[in-house]
Amino acid sequence: MLNRKPGRFAVTFILLSILLDAITFGILVPVMPSLITDLTGGGLGEAAAYGGLLMFTHAFMQFLFAPLLGNFSDCYGRRPTLLISMAVFGINYLIMGYAPTLAWLFAGRIMAGIAGATMTTANAYMADISSQSNRAKNFALISAAGGLGFILGPVIGGILGEFGPRIPLFFAAGLAFTNLIYGFFILPETLKLEDRRAFSWSRANTLGTVLSIRKYPVVISVIGVLFFLQMAQFTHPSIWSFYTMLKFEWSVKEVGLSLGMFGLMTIFVQGFAIGHIIKKIGEKKTVLTGLVTSVICFIGFGSATEGWMIYAWLIPGGFANIGLPALRSIMSSQVPANAQGELQGAITSLQSLTAMIAPIAMTQLFQAFTENDPIFYIPGAPFFASSLLVFIGLLIWLRALRKI
């Protein structure tokens, strides 16, 4: 499969893999409470505690395995890495669907964390087949696929969950295996033999990955920007529902509609608008624009006094993430072909690290400023903190511009 030129079917497989990852994450949201209570016999409070541990387990495994899979793909190629990951992904959901005890759910989330590092190889694959002119646009398509999955997942999970909490899990397994079969027949290898390198355990772990990319000073600076930006972005999944229900007394339906609109804006911006934006102002100014917009929008979300204001801020909020594909493109252009997987592994590990830290930090901050008679009652405190985090990232970016 090495000599076959990657075509639109290969790109479709990559985008389907990212879409599937997002959909299956969303599918779990409405059914996990029922599934956990069925297995434990406890109440929703206990189920929520276990649900938090399951989320941490998933993120922690991604944190550990993303560099390993990135290095594996640099050594053995993108195709086998993607197909193996997709197979593990499907098995994980079968295990969760059949789970007779809570321990089986944890086993499934461990496997999902490992297979979830598919994002690492998918981004490396996209970097392989992209030119300098369309690299950022292709990374934006990946973001758009994730945004679409974020919309579809909870809807699919809610509908199928009416037939039982395990049905959506079997559906997710079916999606994974279908995509595996599709990829087996149409996915060519993109990493040439002469561009491969020997597998190194010292570079196949998070610390080793970070140390190995120290020789790319621009990448180190940009990763710093990415860290603060992603820490801030986890405010949305962490406290959005709590914040809007407390401050505006929104129903579950209203929360879902707002998240759906946010997802639609993400798809529009990442799938259609960003290509024109980058072509018009370039990658560097796109990153700058996204960071400044993000700082302003987080302040807007936190200071909103009426529910309609949230919807008003969602429109510019969709443009706050335009810098992410450009950041990935800039980093990708700074490393050779045989280090693309390693770079994407470092980025995915960074995402997993923020996925472990940010939800705990933001929910605790929200609780501190809303419960037990706080000195200052500020439900929007996590959004203000996120604005500060992005501002720090903005300062790092302004300094990094001198090196690019």
N, C-alpha and C positions, 0 to 999 in steps of 0.2 A: 504493500500500500504506500510505500515511500515515494514512488515516482509519480503518483497521481497528483495532479494539481488540485488544491483545495478549491471547491466551487461554492455555489450558494447553498447546496445541501449540507456541506460541512459547517458553514456559518449558521445554518438553521439548527443543526444539532447543538452547537454551542449555546445558542440563544434558548433553545428548548431546555437544555440542562440548567441554565440559570433560572429560567421561568419555573421549572419543576422544583428547584430548591426553594424558591420563594412561595410557591403554591402550597407545597407540603408543610412548610412552616406555618402558613396561615390556616391550613386545614386543621392543625392541632389545636388552635386557640379555642374554638367553641366546644370541642369534644373532650379535652383533657380533664376538666373538672369531673364530668360524669364517669370517665374511665378510671380516674384515680379513686373516686369514692366507691365505685363498684369493687375495686381491688382491695381497698383498705377497710371499708365499712365505716369510715369516719365521716366527719362533716366537711363543709366547704373550707373552713379555716385550716384544718389539717391538710386538705387537698392543695390549698394554695401554697402552704409551706413546702410540700413535696414538689409542687410545680416549679417553685423557685429553684430547688435543688436540681431538678431535671434540666432547667435552662442553664444553670451554672455548669453542669456536667457536659452538656452539649458544647458550650463555648470553650470550656477548658480543653476538651479533646481536639477541637479545631485549632486551638492555640498550639497544642503539642504537635499535631500531625501536618499542619499546613506546610511548614518548612520541609518536612520529610518528603511529602508528595511533590513539592516543587523541585527538590533535588532529584527525586526519582525520575521525574519527567525530563529533566535536563540530561539525565544519563541514558534512559531507556526509551525516551520519546513521549510525545503527548498522547498518541492514540491508545497505547496499552494502559496508561495511567487513567485516562478518562473512562475507558470501558470498565476497568476493575472498580473504580470508584462508583460508577453507576450501578454495577452489580451489587456492591456492598450496600448502596443506598436502598435498593429494592428489598434485600434481605432484612435490613433494619426494620422496615415497615411491616413486613410479614411477622417478625418477632413481636413487635408491639401489638399487632392485630390479634395474635394468638395468645398474648401474655396472660398466664394464669396467676402471676404474682407481681407485686410492685418491682421486684428485682429484675424481672424481664423488661420492664419499661426502662429501667436504668441501663440495661444491656443494650436495648435498642437505641437510646440516646447517645450512648458511647459510640456505637457504630455510625449513627447519623452525624456525629461530630467528625468522625474520621472521613466519611464519605462527603460531608459538607465542605471539606477542603477541596472538593471538585472545582470550586471557584478559582483556586490557585492555578490549576492546569488550564482551565477554560480561558482565563485571562492571558496566560502564557501562549496558548494556541492563537488567540486573537492577535496578540502582538506579533506572532510569527507571520501571519497572513496579511498584516496591515502595512501600508506604506506610511511614510512620514506625513503625507497629506491627509490620509483618512484614519489615522490611528485613533485620534481623540473621538472622532465620530463613531468608530466601531466600539470603543469602550462605552460611549454614551448609549449605544444599542443594548449593551449588557445591563446598564442601569435601568433602561426602559423596560427590559424583560423582567427585571426584579420588581419594578414598580407595578407592572401588570399582574404579576404573581401575588403581590401584596393585596391587590384588589380582589382577585378571583379566589384566593385561598380560603378566607373566612366564609365567603358565600357558599363555596362548594362544601366546606366542612359543616356549615349550618344546615344545608339542605340534606346531605347524606346522613348527617347525624340524627335526623328524625327517624331513621331506620335502625339506629343503634350506634353507640360511640365507636365501635370497631370497624364499621363499614367504610368510613373515610380513610382509615389506615390501609385497608386492602386496596382501595381505589388508588391511593398514593403508590403502593407497591406495583400495581398494574401500570401506572404511568412510567415508573422508573424502568421496568423491564421492557416496556414498549420502546422507550427511548434507547435502551441498550441495544435492542435488536436493530433499530434504525441506524444507530451509530456504527454497529458492527459491519454493516454492508456499505455505508456511504462515506465513513470518516477516513480520510487519508492521513498519513503522517506528515507533519510539517517541519520537524526538526531534522535537518540533514545529518548524515553520519559524521561528516567532518566538523559539524558544529556541536557534537555531543562531548561530554566530559565524563571522567570517572566519578562514580558515586563516592561521596565523602561523608562519613558520619559526623565529622566535626562541623560540616556545613549543613547537616540535615536536622538541626535543632534550632530553636528560636535564638539562643545566644550566638550559636555559630553562624546563623544567617545574618544577624545584625553585624557581627564582627567582619564577616566576609564582604559586606557591602560598604564598609567604612572607606574603602578605596574610591568610592564614588561620592565625593563631598556634596554634590548637588542633590543626590538621592537622599542622603542623611537629612539634609535641611528640609526637603519636601516631605519626607516621612514625618518629621516633626509637625509640619503644618497639618498633615493628614490625621495625626493622632489627636490634636486638639479639636479639629473639625468633627471627627467621628465621635469623640467623647460628647460633644454638644448634641449631635444628631440623635443620640440614644435617648434624649429627653422625650422625644415624641412617643416611641413605643413604651417607655417606662412610666410616664405620669400623665399622658394626654387624657385618658379616660377619667382618671381620678380628678384631675384639674377641672375639666369641663363639667363633670357631674357636680363637683362641690361648688364651683364659682357660678355656673350658669344653670345648674339643676337639669342638665341634659339627660335624656333617656339613653338607653343602650342603642336604640335605633339612630338617634341624633349623633351619637359618638361615631357609629359605623358610617353614617353618611359623610361626616366630616373627614374621616380617614379615607373614604372612597374618593372624595374630591381631591384630597392631597395626592393620592395615587394617580389619579387622572392627570393632574398638573405635572407630576413627575414624568409620566409617559409622554405627554406633549413636549415638555422641555427637553428631556433626554433623547426622545426618539425623533423629534422633528426640528425643534428650534435650535438646539445647540450646534448643529453643523453649520448653520448660517451665522450664528454668533461668533464661532471660532474663525470662520472664513472672513468675517468682517473685521474683528478686532484682534485676532490672534490668541494663542493659548495663554500667554502670560497675563494679558489684560482680562481674559475670561476668568482666570483664577481670582484675580484681584476683585473683579466685579462680583463674583459669587461670594467671596468672603465678606465684603462690605454689606451686601444684601442680607447675608445670614445674620450679621451682627444686628442690623436694624430690625429684621423680622422677629428675632428672638425677643427683643425688647417689646415689640408690638404684641406678640402673643402673651407675654407676661403682664402687660399693662392694660390689656383689653378689659373693658368694663361691661360690655354687652356681648351676647353670643354672636350677633351678626358681624362684630368686629373680627372675630376669629376667621370667618369666611373671607372677609376682606383681606386679611393678612395671608390667607392661604394662596392667593394669586401670586403676589411677589415671592411668597415662600417657596413656590415651585421653582423659581429661578435661583434660589439660594444655593442649590446643589450643582450649578453648572460648572463649578470649578473642579469637581471630583474627576470626571473623565479627562480633563486637561491635565490635572496633577498626575494621573496614571500615565498619560501619554508622555509627559515630560520625563518622568522617571524611567519609563521604558526606553526612551531614546538615549538614555545615558549609559545603558549597559549592553554588553554584547549578546548575541543570540543564545550562547550556551549558559547565560546567567539569567535569562528571562524567567524561567520557572522559579529559580531561587529568589528573585526579586518579588514575584507575585506571592511566593510563600511567606516572605517577610511582611508583605502588605496584609495578607489574610490573617497572619498571626496577630498583627496589630489590631485588626478588626475584632478578632476574638478576645484580645486583651481588653479592649474598650467595652466589649459585650459583657465581660465579667465585672468590670469596675463600675461603669456608668449607671446601669440600672439600680444597683445598690446605693450608690452615692446620691442619685437624683431622688429616689423614693424616700431615703432618710432625710434629705433636705426638705422635701415637700412636707413630710410629717413634722419636722422640727418647727416649721413656720405656719402650721395649721392646727396642730393638736396640743392639748395640755396647757391651754392659756399661754401661748407664746407672747413674749414681750412685743414683737412685731408680727402681725398677722399678714403674711405675704404668700398667698397661694402660688403666685407666679415666680417665686424665688428660683426654682430650677431653670426657668427660661432666662432669667437675668444672669444666673451663673453660666449658662450655656453661651450667652452673648459675650461674657468675659472670656470664656475659653476660646471662642472663635477670634476674638480680638487679639489674644496672645498668638494664635496661629497667623493672623494677619501681619503682626509685627515680624514673626519669623520669615514670612513670605517676602516682605519688603527687603529684609536683609539678604535672603537667598537670591533675589533678583540680580544682585551684583555679581553672582557667580555664573548665572545662566547666560 
